[in-house]
Each structure stands twice: as structure tokens, then as C-alpha cells.
Amino acid sequence: MMSMKSLLVSSALALAVAVPTAASAQDKLTLQLKWVTQAQFAGYYVAKDKGFYKEVGLDVTIKAGGPDINPSQVIAGGGADVIVDWMPSALATREKGVDLVNIAQVFQSSGMMLTCRKDSGITAPKDFPGKTLGVWFGGNEYPFLAWMDKLGYATTGGAGVTVLKQGFNVDPILQKQAACISTMTYNEYWQVIDGGLKDSDLLVFKYEDQGVATLEDGLYTLGKSVKRPGDGGKAGEIRQSLDEGLGLGRC
């Protein structure tokens, strides 16, 4: 597998792809994260602290995200040079005419889950109708909507499911405002456990197991900012180096 340093350097190189001209000393670049600062994005901060961005001539500013921040909208509005976003959100943005391109796919598998209280009566997806389910928005809702569409459930209440717009905490499931909430394997699920519920109190539905998982954290920039290998210039060389590095890093 790829070493931690190789992964961090690769991230730094991927950011450098967004610099369309030969990189001069410390080109400024703004990176918009998908969510609030947390372990999910540790690599970007470590790379900055270790000076890996400086090694490729970048002065990187990292902007935290949140439940009401859609990175694709941020870059479309000129608020960032590179963003961390999920594939469905990026595709939805492209459909609106924004030339958003993926320059590095950081996460290769989905960590998204729907975590439910067993005392809500849910034992399987067939029990979702009539229940309130917590869902992230800001571009994160697409996998959930695809899942509900696959199941044939409306998301407007009534005979279908009621959608609760979920913020950055897990209070809805702790306070029984929702039967289920959106969680990630590496973050919110453990917040639920820290909040007092036990594994035995919970039932988890992984999006991958339900056949509706999508690619999550990837690095995106605008097409006009990218130079392909062979076009000349520092960015093309860096992208080629990144591709080679990722290839060498595979198991």
C-alpha cells in the first residue's frame, strides 16, 4: 500500500495540478474542504505542516467546510482553486454547466452509512416508510436520494420517509428526533457511541452493501486550471508524476 508520506506528497502534487503555468516560488492556492476540520482531512494539514506543498511551490490556504457549505458551489463562485467533494455533487455541478474535473480520487471506497436505533422498530430497509431519517445536504444527499428511489420510497413524508436536514452533530438520534441518521465509518458513528448508545442499540446500513455507494472524497478543480501531461509546463509534469506515484503505490 502507499506509505503515508507518499499519500501526502501525492495530495500536494494533485493540488499543484491546478496551477496552470510554471510554478513560481509559493503560488497561492485555496483548498476548500468538504466538512468541518476533522481526521478525515488530517492529511492536508499534515502535508502543509511538513512543507510538502512548499516542495512543489505552493502556498496553500485550507478552508473548513460545514453542513451549509457546498464546495462545488464555492469553486464555481471563485471562492477556491481546489475543492474536496464527492462525485455525485461534482456531477450535479457539471450538469449545471460548471467545468469541474477530478484531479485525484483520494477515497477509493465509501464510508457512508445510515445508522438506526433498534428501538425505532427498524430491522431492514422495508421498515423505513413512516420514519424520520437524518440526511446531510450541501451535495451529500444524492446517494441517499438514489437509495430511496431504488427502494421506491418518496422522501416527502406520508407513506414514504420524512427527511430531517442533518447538521454536523448526531443529536437527532441521541434525542430520538430521528430513527436513523447519516454517519461515516470513521467519524459520526463513534460520536453516537460517545453520546451514550451502544453497538447493541444500533443497526447500521452501509451504502456499499445496499448497492448505492458512490465515490467520496476527491480533489476537483476547474477545467481551465488543468494542463494535461504533454501540454508542457510544470503542471503537466506534476500530474504525470502524480499518476506514476499512485500507480507505484497500488497493492
Protein Blocks (a to p, Z undefined) as FASTA:
>chain_A
ZZfklmmmmmmmmmmmmpmbdcdehiacddddfbdcdfklmmmmmmmmnommmmnopacd
dddddfkbcfklmmmnopafbdcddfklmmmmmmnopacddfbdfblbdfbdcdddfklo
pabfklmgopacdddeehimmmmmmmmmmnopafegjjlccdddddfbfklmmnopafbd
cddfklmmmmmmmnopafklpccddfklnopaccfddddddfklpccehkgpjklmmmmm
mmmmmmmmpZZ
